[in-house]
């Protein structure tokens, strides 16, 4: 979590928002602990982000968006719009991996990434319906979500187990959630 937290450690973050139901949520939860902030996970159905009823963000809040990856950028752009509508200040975006094929300055806020694969493995097609990788990931993600949505602790435990080998096999060891 340190590498996701560190670039924003001097920001007065009060809320963390993540579009992810799986890996990104585990990371967002770890970053939120460092800020002593609350995490909000938004729902994404068919590429559209919905504001959950429990989203309690107002003009006094300083929001950090956290996720495991930026691919097409659609989720983050929708989240930025949602945060803007609440009147809260978005301090920035912190993600592990960027495959976003355009300039990160497109988001209009500070974006910090640990790994930038946009040159080596860019997203070729930013239309989620036409992107084979996005379709496969959404099917896998939907299966995980349906199995784990009912039990938050079980979901966190399983996602930690899934993420740990990936993190240990790279230089991400400081990100491992204990």
N, C-alpha and C positions, 0 to 999 in steps of 0.2 A: 504494500500500500504506500510505502514511503515515496516511491517514484511518481505516484499519481498525486500524492498530497504535497510534496515538497515545492513544486512551482507555485502553489497557491497558499502556502503556509502563512503568509502575512496578510492574506485577505480575510475580512470578517465574515466568513461563510457561516450561514445559519441553517441552510437547507441544501440537501443533495438530491438531485433528480436524475433518474436513469430510465432510458426507454427499454432496458433489457429485463427480461423475465428470468434470465439464467446467469451466465457468466458475469455480465456487467453488474448484476445486482449484488453478487458476492463482493466484487471490487468496490462498488459504491458504498456498501455497508462498512467495509474496512476504512475507507476514506472518511466516512461520516463519523466513525468513532474518534478519529484523530482530531476532527473539528468539534467534537461534541455536538453534532448536528443531527437532525432527523433526515431519514432517507424516504423519498417518495418514488415509487415505481409506477410508471404510467402504462396503460394498456395500449398494445398495438395490435390492430386487427386489419388484415388485408392491406398493410402498408399505411394505415391511418392511425395516428395516435389519438387516443381518447383521454380526456381529463377524468381521473377517478374522483368519486364523490369525496374521498378523504383528503384531497389535495388542499392543504392549508398553507397557502403562500400568499403574502400580501406585500404592500409597499415597503414595509420595514425590513423585509428579508433580503439577504444576499445569497444568491443561488449559484451553485457549481453543478454543471452537468458532467456526469461520469458514466463511462461505458467501456466495454472491452475493445470496441473498434468503431472507426468511422469508415464506412464503405461507400455507399452512394451519397451520404450526407442528408438524405431525406428525413430520417428520424431526428437528427440534431436540429435541422432547420425548423421542423414542426415544434420541437421542444422550446427552441428560442422564441417562437411565436407565442406559445402558451405562457412562458415566463413573462414576456413583454405585456401580455394582456392582464396579468395579475398586478402589474406595476412594480414588481420586484426588480432588483438589479441583478443581472447575470454577470458573475465575476469571471466566467470563462468555461471552457470545456477541457476535461482531462480524460485522455483515453490511452489504452495500451498500444493499439495498432491503428495506423492510418493507411488505408488503401485508396483514400479519396483522390480521384484523378485531377482535381483542380487545386487552386490555391486555397489554403486553409483560411486566408484572410477573407474569403467569401462569406464566412460566418459572422463577421462583424464584431467578434469578441476574441479575446485571447484563447488560442487553442494550443494545448501542450500534449505531445504524444511521446511515448517511450520509443516505439519503433515506427519508422516511416517506410512502408513497403510500396508507396505509391508509384515509384519508378520501376521496381522489380516485378510487382504483382498488382498492377492497377486494376481497378474495376473498369472494364471496357464499356459496359452498358449501364448507365445510371437509371434506366427504367426497370424497376424491381420486377415487373412481370416478365420482362424479356431476358433477365439475368439468370442463367442456369444455376450459378453458385447461390444466388439469393433464394431461388425456389427450393433447392435442396436443403439449404440451411433453415428455411422457414418450416419445412416439413419436420425436420429433426427437432427444431425448437418447439414446435407445436406439440409434438409427442411428449417431450420432456415436461413442458408446461402442464399438459393435461394430467400427467402422472403425479406431478409434484405440487401443483397449486394448492392442494388441500392441506399440506403439512409443511409449513415454513421451515421448521428445524430440520426436517428430513431433506428438504430441497437444498438448504445451505450445506448440509453435511455431504450430500452427493456431489454438488457443484464443487466443493472444496476438493473432494477426491478426484474429480475429473480435471480440475485446473492444476493441481499440485504437480503431476508428472510433467506437464507442459512447462510449467515455471521452472522446475528443477532441471529440465533438459536445456535450458537457456541461461542467460545471465539475469533472469528475473527472480533469483532466489530471495531478494529483499521484498518481493511482493507477496510471498506465500502467506496465506491466512492461517494462523495457528488455531 
